[in-house]
Amino acid sequence: MIRTISMLSLLLILTAACAAQDAMADAVPKKSPDHMRAVELMKKVDVAAKAVNSAHYTAKSEGTEWLKSRLPMLEGEVWMVAATKDQPAKFRFDAEVRGKNGEEPRKIRLGSDGNVFHLIRYNEKKVHEDIDPSVIGQDGRLVQGLSMREYTHATPFSDEINGDVVELKGYERVGSEDCHVVHVIYNRGRGEAVWYVSKKDMLPRRVDRIITNPTTQEKGKQILTVTNLTVNSPIADDIFKTQVPDGFEKTDDFAPDHRQMQ
């Protein structure tokens, strides 16, 4: 699934990059010799992901090359429950955000029980809660960089299956998992990614989303790595409820923008 980096500081850069990619959309890359074998593998990944109803894991997100100076490092623990016809999706992110200039790490919790959204900014001792998802502010959008949304998405790998180029790049170990490595160039000039899929359960453990700098043409990666993955185990509803720590102020004001990347 194609996903843009959810950080306001990269909005203009990514818009320019997408425009440049769209301009080249008619130049369809040549398919690799193992294209169909790679597509069949990604179809198995799609089936495995569609069988996931809930996921719990630890994750790390970081940028490389030209993105390293523009993206903070994120680390944390994630709980996700897929939406059904009877209930909306639920999620929780317990994250630590490390900026580029050696600032003090910021601890953030983002969550929703499907009806109410909340953001806890531990450094500021503030809890923001409302039925409007906009209450989470920029920090809430930021920590969603730890989301492997494909685990609970209705059509998780349709974009990869229909990519212009899908090629097998061998094997690599991610954490404790031996993984297939699959490079995808998406259709209509919509970028590229490298997926690392566990041989054991056919679920992704890492994705490198490749972004080209529109000015220098340098390529950089946003790397999301997942470890300690558990799927389809019961998750208590209390996990997703707002929990106000002692001494914290609770408000329905929207969380402010944090100009982390300036």
DRENFITOR-141399 format. One record per residue (C-alpha): residue number from 1; x, y, z. Coordinates in pm, 1 decimal. Each point is the difference from the previous one (the first is absolute). Layout:
N
n	xx	yy	zz
NUM	X	Y	Z
...
END
This chain:
262
n	xx	yy	zz
1	0.0	0.0	0.0
2	128.4	343.6	-90.9
3	34.5	231.6	299.6
4	148.1	348.6	14.7
5	211.5	111.9	294.8
6	-236.6	164.9	247.4
7	210.2	304.7	90.4
8	-97.5	355.0	-84.2
9	360.9	105.9	-40.4
10	33.3	-228.2	-303.7
11	-326.8	99.0	-164.8
12	146.3	238.7	-256.1
13	295.7	-227.1	-72.5
14	-220.9	-303.3	-52.8
15	-246.0	200.1	-212.0
16	284.8	105.3	-228.3
17	134.4	-355.4	-7.5
18	-341.5	-138.3	-91.9
19	-37.7	259.6	-275.5
20	335.3	-102.1	-143.9
21	-98.8	-367.4	20.1
22	-334.2	70.8	-169.7
23	184.3	171.9	-284.2
24	185.0	-326.0	-61.2
25	-307.0	-220.5	38.6
26	-13.0	-80.9	-372.9
27	351.8	-146.4	12.1
28	-98.0	-339.4	140.3
29	304.6	-187.1	137.9
30	91.1	-331.4	-156.3
31	-130.1	-300.9	191.8
32	255.1	-230.1	158.9
33	32.8	-362.1	-124.1
34	-145.5	-128.9	327.8
35	-288.1	250.3	4.7
36	-278.9	-258.4	7.6
37	170.2	-208.0	270.6
38	33.7	312.3	210.7
39	-364.9	91.7	-60.7
40	-109.7	-348.7	109.2
41	202.6	40.3	318.8
42	-164.7	336.7	70.9
43	-341.9	-158.1	-55.4
44	83.9	-240.3	284.9
45	104.0	297.7	212.1
46	-333.5	165.1	-80.0
47	-191.9	-309.8	111.6
48	201.1	-24.0	323.4
49	-57.4	367.8	82.5
50	-373.9	-23.7	-67.6
51	-20.5	-275.0	264.1
52	129.3	239.0	269.3
53	-265.9	150.4	226.5
54	233.5	144.9	262.9
55	370.8	63.0	39.4
56	239.9	90.3	280.8
57	366.1	76.5	-68.3
58	298.8	220.8	67.2
59	126.4	225.2	-277.8
60	263.8	246.2	-109.3
61	-19.5	260.8	-276.4
62	291.0	204.8	-132.8
63	121.5	179.6	-309.1
64	317.7	-60.2	-199.2
65	206.0	207.1	-244.5
66	-167.0	339.3	-64.6
67	-301.4	-97.3	215.5
68	216.1	-61.8	306.5
69	18.2	371.5	80.2
70	-371.7	51.0	-62.1
71	-159.0	-289.2	186.0
72	19.5	-57.2	374.5
73	66.0	-350.9	126.9
74	-309.2	-168.0	142.6
75	-3.2	-303.1	228.9
76	-288.7	-155.1	183.6
77	-267.2	-259.9	59.6
78	-314.9	-30.3	-210.5
79	-340.2	-164.7	42.2
80	-246.8	-13.2	-292.9
81	-346.7	-150.7	-49.8
82	-156.2	-6.2	-345.9
83	-331.7	167.9	-73.2
84	-305.3	-221.8	-50.3
85	-355.2	70.0	-114.3
86	-94.5	32.9	366.4
87	287.4	208.3	135.6
88	265.1	247.0	-120.2
89	371.9	-66.2	20.4
90	180.5	29.5	333.3
91	364.6	86.5	55.5
92	262.1	107.6	250.0
93	356.5	123.2	-47.8
94	239.2	40.1	293.0
95	282.5	185.9	-170.3
96	326.0	177.1	65.9
97	99.7	272.0	-247.2
98	365.0	94.7	-42.8
99	73.2	318.0	-194.9
100	295.2	77.7	-223.0
101	180.3	248.3	226.6
102	43.4	-202.4	317.0
103	-313.1	136.8	166.3
104	-143.3	-183.0	298.4
105	-206.1	-297.9	-126.1
106	-372.8	60.2	9.4
107	-232.5	-268.0	134.9
108	-341.7	-12.3	-167.3
109	-303.2	-227.1	18.6
110	-262.1	-1.2	-274.5
111	-315.1	-205.2	22.8
112	-360.1	-53.8	-101.6
113	-267.7	-240.5	119.5
114	-180.4	51.2	-329.8
115	-209.3	289.3	125.8
116	226.8	229.5	201.8
117	352.4	108.8	-98.7
118	270.0	101.7	242.3
119	357.9	118.6	7.6
120	219.1	8.9	311.3
121	304.9	227.8	-8.1
122	199.9	-122.9	297.1
123	266.4	270.0	-12.7
124	-269.5	266.9	28.8
125	-228.8	-202.9	234.4
126	-295.9	60.3	-232.1
127	-279.1	-234.7	-112.4
128	-203.3	99.2	-307.5
129	-328.4	-188.5	-55.1
130	-294.4	48.5	-234.6
131	-228.7	-182.4	-242.8
132	159.2	206.0	-279.0
133	314.2	-181.8	-125.0
134	164.5	337.2	-64.1
135	56.0	25.1	375.7
136	318.5	-206.7	-43.4
137	180.5	284.4	-176.6
138	335.3	-26.9	-174.2
139	150.3	-223.0	268.0
140	-278.4	-253.7	-49.1
141	56.1	-6.2	-374.3
142	372.0	-28.2	57.8
143	-6.1	-312.8	218.1
144	-220.2	-177.0	-253.5
145	326.8	-43.9	-186.3
146	27.6	-316.0	214.2
147	-313.0	-145.0	-158.5
148	29.3	-306.5	-222.9
149	-352.5	68.3	-121.7
150	5.1	-297.0	-233.8
151	-59.2	-229.6	298.5
152	-357.8	121.8	39.5
153	-83.9	144.2	-342.3
154	-280.5	-131.6	-220.0
155	216.5	-6.9	-316.6
156	351.9	-11.6	142.7
157	216.2	-87.4	-301.3
158	-207.8	74.6	-309.5
159	235.3	283.9	-95.8
160	302.1	-230.5	21.0
161	-166.4	-280.9	-194.1
162	-83.6	245.8	-277.7
163	335.8	176.0	-0.2
164	182.5	69.9	-324.7
165	301.4	-189.8	131.6
166	-6.5	-266.0	271.7
167	329.2	-183.2	43.2
168	158.0	-244.2	242.2
169	321.9	129.6	154.7
170	103.3	-301.8	206.6
171	-27.4	-44.7	375.1
172	91.9	197.2	309.6
173	-42.5	-41.7	372.3
174	-213.1	256.5	186.5
175	19.1	-50.8	374.2
176	-62.5	-371.9	50.8
177	-175.6	-46.4	-335.3
178	142.4	-128.0	-328.7
179	-167.8	211.1	-266.2
180	-62.7	9.4	-372.8
181	110.9	334.9	-142.6
182	-230.4	143.2	-268.4
183	60.4	324.9	-189.3
184	-307.3	175.9	-138.9
185	-26.4	290.8	-242.7
186	-361.9	114.2	17.9
187	-206.4	80.1	-307.1
188	-73.2	350.8	-127.1
189	329.2	129.6	136.4
190	-106.9	-30.4	364.3
191	337.5	-83.8	144.6
192	169.3	-317.3	116.7
193	57.4	-211.4	309.3
194	186.2	-306.1	119.1
195	-195.7	-250.3	209.5
196	147.8	-254.8	241.8
197	-248.3	-284.0	48.5
198	39.8	-277.5	256.9
199	39.5	-346.8	-149.8
200	-178.2	-139.2	304.7
201	-334.9	181.2	-14.5
202	22.2	212.7	-320.3
203	-54.3	321.6	195.1
204	226.0	304.6	-50.3
205	264.6	81.2	258.9
206	153.8	298.8	-174.5
207	-72.1	240.9	-281.6
208	237.4	254.6	-154.9
209	-201.6	275.1	-169.0
210	227.9	165.6	-254.3
211	-39.3	372.4	-64.1
212	197.2	194.1	-261.9
213	108.6	354.0	82.3
214	-154.7	208.1	-282.6
215	290.7	244.5	3.5
216	307.1	-223.9	25.5
217	-154.3	-330.1	-120.3
218	159.8	-168.8	301.8
219	-198.9	-294.6	130.7
220	-78.5	-39.0	368.0
221	-194.2	-255.7	199.1
222	-253.8	10.4	277.1
223	63.3	-335.2	167.6
224	-267.5	-156.4	221.3
225	114.1	-311.7	187.2
226	-234.4	-224.4	200.2
227	105.1	-247.6	268.1
228	-175.7	-213.5	263.2
229	-310.6	-27.6	-217.7
230	-308.1	-176.4	139.7
231	-318.9	-20.4	-204.5
232	-359.2	-101.7	74.3
233	51.9	-20.0	375.9
234	-267.3	161.7	220.9
235	72.0	363.2	90.3
236	-184.5	145.1	298.8
237	-223.3	297.3	-82.3
238	158.3	199.0	283.3
239	319.9	18.2	-205.2
240	-170.6	247.8	-233.8
241	-174.4	216.4	262.1
242	133.8	337.7	113.0
243	209.3	-38.9	313.7
244	82.1	326.7	177.2
245	319.7	-26.3	207.4
246	6.0	161.8	342.9
247	78.5	369.6	-17.3
248	-83.2	36.0	-371.1
249	-241.2	256.6	-140.9
250	-282.4	-133.2	-219.8
251	-149.0	218.4	-273.8
252	-206.7	-23.6	-317.6
253	222.9	259.3	-167.7
254	174.3	-126.8	-311.5
255	363.8	-87.2	55.4
256	223.8	277.4	-138.9
257	244.9	-35.1	-284.2
258	348.0	-87.7	120.2
259	251.9	137.4	-249.4
260	229.0	-296.4	56.8
261	152.5	14.4	-342.5
262	80.4	370.9	-28.9
END
